Every structure is written in structure tokens, then in C-alpha cells.
Amino acid sequence: MLALVVIGTLALPFFWLRLGSSDAGSDPAGTTTRQAYDLLAKGFGPGFNGPLAISVEMGGSNPTDALQTLVNAVKTTPGIAAVSQSPPIPVPQGPELAILTAYPVSAPQAAATTDLIAHLRTQVIPQATAGTGLAVYVGGLTAVFVDFSNVLTSKLPLFIGVVVGLSFILLAIVFRSLLIPLKAAIMNLLSVGAAFGVLVAVFQWGWLGKVFGVTRTGPVTSFLPVMLFAILFGLSMDYEVFLLTRVHEEYLRTGDNSDAVRIGLAATGQTITAAAAIMIVVFGSFILLGQPIIKEFGLGLSTAILVDAVIVRSALVPALMQMLGSANWWFPGWLDRLLPHLHVESEEPEEIPAPRPEGELEPVPALT
């Protein structure tokens, strides 16, 4: 129960995860890029570092007046500091193109800027251009990163579902069990959730920011969850298979689930702990580097491996397997006949050569 409380506490901030992109504002204090970012923000406002490029395709019966109506609507939108307008640009074999540059009040990484982009696209611009014939697109680097984060966020459940589903099928085939792969999937998700929770607490909320060298909070890098989940799920499943293979061997040999769990944990515990310690040190060294993305990778990987090796594999998995008893290895007969039989190691015993009589030398192959 204590182990579940610890993991749950670490994973709780995950529900406030906000994806985005890091810019020069997240660079270490004292770097030239950070100094330039701060000077621009101080002199012209935070939004000057991430303006919105609003492209307008001129069309309709009176495009000039429609364009001016659009400019006025954007200027009066709460959260917009200023709007600059370029004259319409002729486009070969196409309508004229006008560019509006809108400067938000908030910084590019701020949640208010993300909300502002959505507000412009869904309410302000459609209302201002209704029936005018203008085609308007909100772009710019800040909007591109917002769209990229939205796409990854929408596809993340599918990605996680495919990975977890395939691993469940593979473990069910290897260990001939339904509860074992289900438990493995849940435990691995808890480890990954704890890592994401720590990332949110440190880089998004700023907890222990000074310890990890976080000088400015912001969203978690948008592509990080996909990459971290793939890496961490693979590492966690590696530990799981290593432990369960030994437990499964003992269970097949003795038929006693309790002894199998005890012997399997004792046989693999030191190896899992040693391997995890090495990876924690290696990934933890990433935190010492200056780039925020590298820090996020290092903290996420080292946290997940620490939780997985110390709490999950050493406490949760053995405790659950002891509680479930022989139900761990229940497998429907019809499913056993349907699925192929796979083995982690060869089923055939290795042939051991007969001992050579004492004093007899090993024959030397003839030279040809």
C-alpha cells in the first residue's frame, strides 16, 4: 500500500501535463540567447519573442474594407498588444496576400498564448470575416508549435494503446497467462506516469527548480512523452521479462507460486538493481547539462528507472504475485490452443560432453 501511495503521489501532477516547445527563454541564465530573449521581452513585451503571422487571402467584392474590419477585430482582442499590417502582395496566378503580425501580451510558452490562438481561430476571425470572401490562416512559429503539440496530444492515447496491447499479447503468449501481462502493463504505466509527474512538477510548476537548474518554467517539450514512453516502456518490460522468466521457471518446476516468486526475486534482484543503478547514474548525468530538453530527458528517464527498479520490481510485483497465488498462471484452454508457443530460451537441454578418462589427451585435428 505504501508503494502505491508513493507512486500515486509522484504521478499525480501528470494530469496537469501541458505540452509545448521550449525557446530561448528556457536557456540557462547568462547565455547570449537568454540575454537577448530577456532584453526583447523587457523592451517590447513578452509576446514580442513569439509574434503570430496571420495570412489573409484577399477575396470577395470589397476585400479592402473586409481586411480593415479583420485588423480592427484582432487589435481589440484581449491578449493582443499590437498588430502591424503589410500592404497586399500580388501573387502570380492567385489572389493578393496580406500579412498581419499580431503580438500577444503573454510569452510564447505561456498557456494564455495557446488560449489566444484558439480564440482567434474559433471566434474572432470567423466572426470578423463571415461573408467577406477572405481566407485567413493563423501561423508563425508559436502557432506551429501549438499545432504540433495538439497533434501529438491527440495521437498519444493511440500510441500508448498500441504499445501496451502488443506487449500484452506477447507476454500472454510467452508466459501463458492473462494476469501476468495485465499486471506488467499496469505497473509499467505507473512507472512512466511517475516520471511524467516529476517532469510536470519540476519544469512546469518549478518545484525544486533551483536544484535541477530550471530558471524559467514552461510546458513540457511536446515530443518528449512519445519518446520517453517508448524508451521507458521498453526498459521496464525488460526488467519485467527478466524477473518473470525466472519466476516462471521455478513455478513450472515446483508448482508452488509462493516459492517461485521468492526464488525468482532473490535470483534476479541483484542484477536488476545493478543495471538500474548504472542507468540512473548515466541518465542522471544529463541533468547537469544546460539545455532544458536534455535535462527533461535525464530527469524523466532516471526517475522512471528508479521507481521501476526500487518500488515496482522489488515491492509491488512480488506482493501482487503473492496475493494472486496460482491465479497468476491461469490461462483458458481454448486460448492456449489458439496461440503459438514461444519460449524465452530453448526448451532443449544443452548436450554436455562425456568426461574424458584421466590422463587421456584431447586429440589434435590433422592439418590439411
WOQUIJO-V980273 format. One record per pair of residues at least 6 apart in sequence whose ideal C-beta (glycine too) atoms are under 8 Angstrom apart, sorted by the first residue. I is the first residue (numbers start at 1). J is the second residue. Records with the same first field share a line. If there is no record, write none. Layout:
I: J  J
This chain:
3: 311  312  315  316  319
4: 316
6: 311
7: 190  191  193  194  307  311  312  316
10: 193  194  197  198  303  307
11: 190  193  194  196  197
12: 197
13: 196  197  198  200  201  204  205
14: 193  196  197  200
16: 200  204  205
17: 196  199  200  204  220  225
18: 111  200  204  219  220
19: 149  152  153  219  220  221  222  224  225
20: 109  114  145  146  149  218  219  220  221  222
21: 108  109  145  148  149  219  221  222
22: 109  218  219  221  292  293
23: 37  49  50  108  109
24: 33  34  36  37  49
25: 34  37  38  41  49  107  108  109  216  218
26: 109  215  216  218  292
27: 33  34  37  290  291  292
28: 34  213  215  290
29: 215
31: 290
34: 215
37: 49
40: 48  49
41: 48  49  107
44: 103
45: 81  103  105
46: 104  105  106  107  110
47: 81  103  104  105  106  107  108  113
48: 103
49: 107  108
50: 104  107  108  113  140  141  142
51: 101  102  103  104  140  142
52: 101  102  103  104  117  120  138  139  140  142  143
53: 99  100  101  138  139  140  143
54: 74  99  100  101  102  120  125  136  137  138  139
55: 97  98  99  136  137  139
56: 67  70  97  98  99  100  134  135  136
57: 94  95  96  97  134  135  136
58: 67  88  95  96  97  98  134
59: 95  132  133  134  135
60: 66  132  133  134
61: 133
62: 132
63: 88  96  132  133  134
66: 129  132  133  134
67: 85  88  98  134
69: 128  129  132
70: 100  125  128  129  132  134  136
71: 83  85  100
72: 128
73: 124  125  127  128
74: 80  83  100  102  120  124  125  128
75: 82  83
77: 116  119  120  124
79: 104  105  106  112  113  115  116  119
80: 102  103  104  105  116
81: 103  104  105
82: 102  103
83: 100  101  102  103
84: 100  101
85: 98  99  100  101
86: 98  99  100  101
87: 98
88: 96  97  98
89: 96  97  98  99
90: 96
91: 97
102: 120
104: 112  113  116  142
105: 112
106: 112  113  116
107: 113
108: 141  142  145
109: 218  219
111: 219
113: 142  146
114: 146
117: 138  142  143  146
120: 138
121: 138
125: 136  138
129: 136
145: 222
148: 222
149: 219  222
152: 222  223  225  226
153: 222
156: 225  226
159: 226  229
160: 189  229
163: 229  230  233
164: 185  188  189  233
167: 181  184  185  188  233  237
168: 181  182  184  185
169: 181
170: 181  342
171: 177  180  181  184  240  241  244
172: 178  180  181  331  335  339
173: 339  340  341  342
174: 241  342  343  344
175: 181  244  248  329
176: 329  331  336
177: 328  329  330  331
178: 330  331  332
179: 324  327  328  330
180: 244  328  329
183: 317  320  321
184: 237  240  244
187: 236  240  308  312  316  317
188: 232  233  236  237  240  308
190: 307  312  316
191: 232  236  304  307  308  312
192: 228  229  232  233  236  304
194: 303  304  307
195: 228  232  300  301  303  304  307
196: 220  225  228  300
198: 299  300  303
199: 220  224  296  299  300  303
200: 220
201: 207  208
202: 208  209  212  214  299
203: 214  217  218  220  292  295  296  299
204: 217  218  219  220
205: 217
206: 214  217
209: 215  217
212: 287  295  299
213: 287  290  295
214: 292  295
218: 292
220: 296
221: 292  293  296
224: 293  296  297  300
227: 297
228: 297  300  301  304
231: 301
232: 300  301  304  305  308
235: 279  304  305  308
236: 304  308  312
239: 272  275  276  308  309  313
240: 313  317
241: 344
242: 268  271  272
243: 264  265  268  272  313  317
244: 264
245: 344  345
246: 263  264  267  268
247: 260  261  263  264  265  321
248: 260  264
249: 260  264
250: 256  259  260  263  264
251: 257  260  329
254: 260
257: 321  322  324  325  326  328  329
258: 322  325
261: 318  321  322
262: 318
265: 314  318
269: 313  314
272: 309  313
273: 309  314
275: 309
276: 305  306  308  309  310
277: 309
279: 301  302  305
280: 302  305  306
283: 297  298  301  302  305
284: 298  299  302
285: 298
286: 294  295  297  298  299  301  302
287: 295  298  299  302
289: 295  298
321: 328
356: 362
